[in-house]
């Protein structure tokens, strides 16, 4: 990944962080389920 793409990705994550936090607090059960699904999708084995 180029330095520009990496910097852009970090900027996007910083911008989304407050929204991400609000969502996590608004619907914790749904958010936890999504996190579990995401982790399971990336398990190698």
PDB file of N, CA, C and O in Angstrom:
ATOM      1  N   UNK A   1       0.856  -1.169   0.000  1.00  0.00           N
ATOM      2  CA  UNK A   1       0.000   0.000   0.000  1.00  0.00           C
ATOM      3  C   UNK A   1       0.899   1.229   0.000  1.00  0.00           C
ATOM      4  O   UNK A   1       1.894   1.275   0.724  1.00  0.00           O
ATOM      5  N   UNK A   2       0.556   2.210  -0.800  1.00  0.00           N
ATOM      6  CA  UNK A   2       1.361   3.419  -0.875  1.00  0.00           C
ATOM      7  C   UNK A   2       1.169   4.257   0.377  1.00  0.00           C
ATOM      8  O   UNK A   2       0.189   4.104   1.107  1.00  0.00           O
ATOM      9  N   UNK A   3       2.134   5.152   0.610  1.00  0.00           N
ATOM     10  CA  UNK A   3       2.034   6.055   1.766  1.00  0.00           C
ATOM     11  C   UNK A   3       0.790   6.926   1.666  1.00  0.00           C
ATOM     12  O   UNK A   3       0.137   7.206   2.671  1.00  0.00           O
ATOM     13  N   UNK A   4       0.463   7.355   0.438  1.00  0.00           N
ATOM     14  CA  UNK A   4      -0.721   8.202   0.238  1.00  0.00           C
ATOM     15  C   UNK A   4      -1.992   7.440   0.593  1.00  0.00           C
ATOM     16  O   UNK A   4      -2.866   7.973   1.277  1.00  0.00           O
ATOM     17  N   UNK A   5      -2.097   6.209   0.138  1.00  0.00           N
ATOM     18  CA  UNK A   5      -3.285   5.397   0.425  1.00  0.00           C
ATOM     19  C   UNK A   5      -3.389   5.123   1.917  1.00  0.00           C
ATOM     20  O   UNK A   5      -4.480   5.160   2.486  1.00  0.00           O
ATOM     21  N   UNK A   6      -2.264   4.852   2.544  1.00  0.00           N
ATOM     22  CA  UNK A   6      -2.249   4.592   3.977  1.00  0.00           C
ATOM     23  C   UNK A   6      -2.681   5.835   4.756  1.00  0.00           C
ATOM     24  O   UNK A   6      -3.473   5.738   5.694  1.00  0.00           O
ATOM     25  N   UNK A   7      -2.169   6.983   4.374  1.00  0.00           N
ATOM     26  CA  UNK A   7      -2.539   8.237   5.038  1.00  0.00           C
ATOM     27  C   UNK A   7      -4.020   8.536   4.831  1.00  0.00           C
ATOM     28  O   UNK A   7      -4.703   8.992   5.748  1.00  0.00           O
ATOM     29  N   UNK A   8      -4.507   8.279   3.625  1.00  0.00           N
ATOM     30  CA  UNK A   8      -5.925   8.513   3.337  1.00  0.00           C
ATOM     31  C   UNK A   8      -6.795   7.587   4.184  1.00  0.00           C
ATOM     32  O   UNK A   8      -7.798   8.018   4.751  1.00  0.00           O
ATOM     33  N   UNK A   9      -6.415   6.332   4.267  1.00  0.00           N
ATOM     34  CA  UNK A   9      -7.163   5.367   5.065  1.00  0.00           C
ATOM     35  C   UNK A   9      -7.222   5.776   6.526  1.00  0.00           C
ATOM     36  O   UNK A   9      -8.269   5.664   7.163  1.00  0.00           O
ATOM     37  N   UNK A  10      -6.100   6.250   7.064  1.00  0.00           N
ATOM     38  CA  UNK A  10      -6.065   6.701   8.462  1.00  0.00           C
ATOM     39  C   UNK A  10      -6.943   7.928   8.654  1.00  0.00           C
ATOM     40  O   UNK A  10      -7.602   8.059   9.686  1.00  0.00           O
ATOM     41  N   UNK A  11      -6.962   8.822   7.685  1.00  0.00           N
ATOM     42  CA  UNK A  11      -7.802  10.021   7.774  1.00  0.00           C
ATOM     43  C   UNK A  11      -9.278   9.642   7.766  1.00  0.00           C
ATOM     44  O   UNK A  11     -10.074  10.219   8.506  1.00  0.00           O
ATOM     45  N   UNK A  12      -9.640   8.684   6.938  1.00  0.00           N
ATOM     46  CA  UNK A  12     -11.023   8.231   6.875  1.00  0.00           C
ATOM     47  C   UNK A  12     -11.421   7.592   8.205  1.00  0.00           C
ATOM     48  O   UNK A  12     -12.514   7.853   8.709  1.00  0.00           O
ATOM     49  N   UNK A  13     -10.559   6.766   8.774  1.00  0.00           N
ATOM     50  CA  UNK A  13     -10.865   6.141  10.058  1.00  0.00           C
ATOM     51  C   UNK A  13     -11.028   7.177  11.163  1.00  0.00           C
ATOM     52  O   UNK A  13     -11.911   7.041  12.010  1.00  0.00           O
ATOM     53  N   UNK A  14     -10.189   8.211  11.165  1.00  0.00           N
ATOM     54  CA  UNK A  14     -10.320   9.289  12.159  1.00  0.00           C
ATOM     55  C   UNK A  14     -11.653  10.008  11.996  1.00  0.00           C
ATOM     56  O   UNK A  14     -12.303  10.345  12.986  1.00  0.00           O
ATOM     57  N   UNK A  15     -12.058  10.241  10.765  1.00  0.00           N
ATOM     58  CA  UNK A  15     -13.314  10.932  10.489  1.00  0.00           C
ATOM     59  C   UNK A  15     -14.512  10.092  10.938  1.00  0.00           C
ATOM     60  O   UNK A  15     -15.492  10.636  11.447  1.00  0.00           O
ATOM     61  N   UNK A  16     -14.439   8.787  10.756  1.00  0.00           N
ATOM     62  CA  UNK A  16     -15.555   7.909  11.094  1.00  0.00           C
ATOM     63  C   UNK A  16     -15.594   7.513  12.571  1.00  0.00           C
ATOM     64  O   UNK A  16     -16.614   7.016  13.048  1.00  0.00           O
ATOM     65  N   UNK A  17     -14.514   7.724  13.286  1.00  0.00           N
ATOM     66  CA  UNK A  17     -14.418   7.273  14.666  1.00  0.00           C
ATOM     67  C   UNK A  17     -15.557   7.753  15.562  1.00  0.00           C
ATOM     68  O   UNK A  17     -16.119   6.934  16.289  1.00  0.00           O
ATOM     69  N   UNK A  18     -15.931   9.041  15.552  1.00  0.00           N
ATOM     70  CA  UNK A  18     -17.043   9.467  16.421  1.00  0.00           C
ATOM     71  C   UNK A  18     -18.369   8.791  16.044  1.00  0.00           C
ATOM     72  O   UNK A  18     -19.162   8.454  16.923  1.00  0.00           O
ATOM     73  N   UNK A  19     -18.609   8.595  14.758  1.00  0.00           N
ATOM     74  CA  UNK A  19     -19.827   7.922  14.318  1.00  0.00           C
ATOM     75  C   UNK A  19     -19.817   6.459  14.747  1.00  0.00           C
ATOM     76  O   UNK A  19     -20.834   5.917  15.181  1.00  0.00           O
ATOM     77  N   UNK A  20     -18.675   5.844  14.621  1.00  0.00           N
ATOM     78  CA  UNK A  20     -18.476   4.451  15.012  1.00  0.00           C
ATOM     79  C   UNK A  20     -18.774   4.293  16.506  1.00  0.00           C
ATOM     80  O   UNK A  20     -19.457   3.351  16.908  1.00  0.00           O
ATOM     81  N   UNK A  21     -18.274   5.194  17.309  1.00  0.00           N
ATOM     82  CA  UNK A  21     -18.476   5.154  18.752  1.00  0.00           C
ATOM     83  C   UNK A  21     -19.961   5.322  19.096  1.00  0.00           C
ATOM     84  O   UNK A  21     -20.484   4.603  19.947  1.00  0.00           O
ATOM     85  N   UNK A  22     -20.632   6.256  18.445  1.00  0.00           N
ATOM     86  CA  UNK A  22     -22.065   6.474  18.692  1.00  0.00           C
ATOM     87  C   UNK A  22     -22.877   5.244  18.329  1.00  0.00           C
ATOM     88  O   UNK A  22     -23.791   4.861  19.059  1.00  0.00           O
ATOM     89  N   UNK A  23     -22.549   4.631  17.215  1.00  0.00           N
ATOM     90  CA  UNK A  23     -23.252   3.430  16.782  1.00  0.00           C
ATOM     91  C   UNK A  23     -23.040   2.296  17.778  1.00  0.00           C
ATOM     92  O   UNK A  23     -23.984   1.594  18.138  1.00  0.00           O
ATOM     93  N   UNK A  24     -21.817   2.124  18.215  1.00  0.00           N
ATOM     94  CA  UNK A  24     -21.493   1.061  19.169  1.00  0.00           C
ATOM     95  C   UNK A  24     -22.292   1.233  20.464  1.00  0.00           C
ATOM     96  O   UNK A  24     -22.735   0.244  21.049  1.00  0.00           O
ATOM     97  N   UNK A  25     -22.478   2.467  20.913  1.00  0.00           N
ATOM     98  CA  UNK A  25     -23.239   2.720  22.137  1.00  0.00           C
ATOM     99  C   UNK A  25     -24.747   2.625  21.904  1.00  0.00           C
ATOM    100  O   UNK A  25     -25.484   2.241  22.813  1.00  0.00           O
ATOM    101  N   UNK A  26     -25.211   2.961  20.723  1.00  0.00           N
ATOM    102  CA  UNK A  26     -26.649   2.948  20.430  1.00  0.00           C
ATOM    103  C   UNK A  26     -27.195   1.531  20.282  1.00  0.00           C
ATOM    104  O   UNK A  26     -28.309   1.246  20.723  1.00  0.00           O
ATOM    105  N   UNK A  27     -26.415   0.642  19.662  1.00  0.00           N
ATOM    106  CA  UNK A  27     -26.889  -0.728  19.414  1.00  0.00           C
ATOM    107  C   UNK A  27     -25.784  -1.739  19.755  1.00  0.00           C
ATOM    108  O   UNK A  27     -25.244  -2.401  18.868  1.00  0.00           O
ATOM    109  N   UNK A  28     -25.458  -1.848  21.041  1.00  0.00           N
ATOM    110  CA  UNK A  28     -24.315  -2.686  21.424  1.00  0.00           C
ATOM    111  C   UNK A  28     -24.453  -4.160  21.049  1.00  0.00           C
ATOM    112  O   UNK A  28     -23.468  -4.785  20.659  1.00  0.00           O
ATOM    113  N   UNK A  29     -25.651  -4.724  21.160  1.00  0.00           N
ATOM    114  CA  UNK A  29     -25.818  -6.147  20.833  1.00  0.00           C
ATOM    115  C   UNK A  29     -25.596  -6.407  19.347  1.00  0.00           C
ATOM    116  O   UNK A  29     -24.926  -7.368  18.969  1.00  0.00           O
ATOM    117  N   UNK A  30     -26.156  -5.556  18.520  1.00  0.00           N
ATOM    118  CA  UNK A  30     -25.985  -5.700  17.074  1.00  0.00           C
ATOM    119  C   UNK A  30     -24.517  -5.492  16.715  1.00  0.00           C
ATOM    120  O   UNK A  30     -23.954  -6.230  15.907  1.00  0.00           O
ATOM    121  N   UNK A  31     -23.915  -4.494  17.316  1.00  0.00           N
ATOM    122  CA  UNK A  31     -22.514  -4.195  17.034  1.00  0.00           C
ATOM    123  C   UNK A  31     -21.613  -5.363  17.438  1.00  0.00           C
ATOM    124  O   UNK A  31     -20.692  -5.727  16.706  1.00  0.00           O
ATOM    125  N   UNK A  32     -21.885  -5.945  18.603  1.00  0.00           N
ATOM    126  CA  UNK A  32     -21.095  -7.091  19.078  1.00  0.00           C
ATOM    127  C   UNK A  32     -21.254  -8.278  18.123  1.00  0.00           C
ATOM    128  O   UNK A  32     -20.280  -8.968  17.822  1.00  0.00           O
ATOM    129  N   UNK A  33     -22.475  -8.513  17.651  1.00  0.00           N
ATOM    130  CA  UNK A  33     -22.716  -9.586  16.697  1.00  0.00           C
ATOM    131  C   UNK A  33     -21.960  -9.372  15.402  1.00  0.00           C
ATOM    132  O   UNK A  33     -21.393 -10.310  14.842  1.00  0.00           O
ATOM    133  N   UNK A  34     -21.951  -8.130  14.923  1.00  0.00           N
ATOM    134  CA  UNK A  34     -21.206  -7.834  13.705  1.00  0.00           C
ATOM    135  C   UNK A  34     -19.712  -8.073  13.914  1.00  0.00           C
ATOM    136  O   UNK A  34     -19.038  -8.619  13.040  1.00  0.00           O
ATOM    137  N   UNK A  35     -19.197  -7.663  15.072  1.00  0.00           N
ATOM    138  CA  UNK A  35     -17.773  -7.864  15.365  1.00  0.00           C
ATOM    139  C   UNK A  35     -17.424  -9.347  15.372  1.00  0.00           C
ATOM    140  O   UNK A  35     -16.388  -9.750  14.843  1.00  0.00           O
ATOM    141  N   UNK A  36     -18.294 -10.157  15.974  1.00  0.00           N
ATOM    142  CA  UNK A  36     -18.056 -11.604  15.991  1.00  0.00           C
ATOM    143  C   UNK A  36     -18.086 -12.194  14.584  1.00  0.00           C
ATOM    144  O   UNK A  36     -17.257 -13.036  14.238  1.00  0.00           O
ATOM    145  N   UNK A  37     -19.035 -11.754  13.786  1.00  0.00           N
ATOM    146  CA  UNK A  37     -19.123 -12.228  12.407  1.00  0.00           C
ATOM    147  C   UNK A  37     -17.879 -11.816  11.612  1.00  0.00           C
ATOM    148  O   UNK A  37     -17.321 -12.612  10.857  1.00  0.00           O
ATOM    149  N   UNK A  38     -17.466 -10.596  11.790  1.00  0.00           N
ATOM    150  CA  UNK A  38     -16.274 -10.106  11.089  1.00  0.00           C
ATOM    151  C   UNK A  38     -15.036 -10.910  11.476  1.00  0.00           C
ATOM    152  O   UNK A  38     -14.249 -11.298  10.612  1.00  0.00           O
ATOM    153  N   UNK A  39     -14.863 -11.160  12.776  1.00  0.00           N
ATOM    154  CA  UNK A  39     -13.713 -11.946  13.221  1.00  0.00           C
ATOM    155  C   UNK A  39     -13.757 -13.359  12.646  1.00  0.00           C
ATOM    156  O   UNK A  39     -12.736 -13.884  12.201  1.00  0.00           O
ATOM    157  N   UNK A  40     -14.931 -13.967  12.657  1.00  0.00           N
ATOM    158  CA  UNK A  40     -15.070 -15.338  12.132  1.00  0.00           C
ATOM    159  C   UNK A  40     -14.745 -15.386  10.644  1.00  0.00           C
ATOM    160  O   UNK A  40     -14.194 -16.375  10.159  1.00  0.00           O
ATOM    161  N   UNK A  41     -15.079 -14.332   9.925  1.00  0.00           N
ATOM    162  CA  UNK A  41     -14.829 -14.308   8.485  1.00  0.00           C
ATOM    163  C   UNK A  41     -13.347 -14.284   8.161  1.00  0.00           C
ATOM    164  O   UNK A  41     -12.940 -14.723   7.085  1.00  0.00           O
ATOM    165  N   UNK A  42     -12.538 -13.778   9.074  1.00  0.00           N
ATOM    166  CA  UNK A  42     -11.111 -13.652   8.804  1.00  0.00           C
ATOM    167  C   UNK A  42     -10.258 -14.734   9.477  1.00  0.00           C
ATOM    168  O   UNK A  42      -9.029 -14.679   9.419  1.00  0.00           O
ATOM    169  N   UNK A  43     -10.892 -15.692  10.099  1.00  0.00           N
ATOM    170  CA  UNK A  43     -10.157 -16.796  10.730  1.00  0.00           C
ATOM    171  C   UNK A  43      -9.546 -17.655   9.636  1.00  0.00           C
ATOM    172  O   UNK A  43     -10.220 -18.048   8.684  1.00  0.00           O
ATOM    173  N   UNK A  44      -8.272 -17.935   9.786  1.00  0.00           N
ATOM    174  CA  UNK A  44      -7.569 -18.795   8.824  1.00  0.00           C
ATOM    175  C   UNK A  44      -7.464 -20.166   9.453  1.00  0.00           C
ATOM    176  O   UNK A  44      -7.037 -20.309  10.599  1.00  0.00           O
ATOM    177  N   UNK A  45      -7.853 -21.160   8.702  1.00  0.00           N
ATOM    178  CA  UNK A  45      -7.707 -22.475   9.308  1.00  0.00           C
ATOM    179  C   UNK A  45      -8.461 -23.484   8.650  1.00  0.00           C
ATOM    180  O   UNK A  45      -8.429 -24.644   9.059  1.00  0.00           O
TER     181      UNK A  45
END
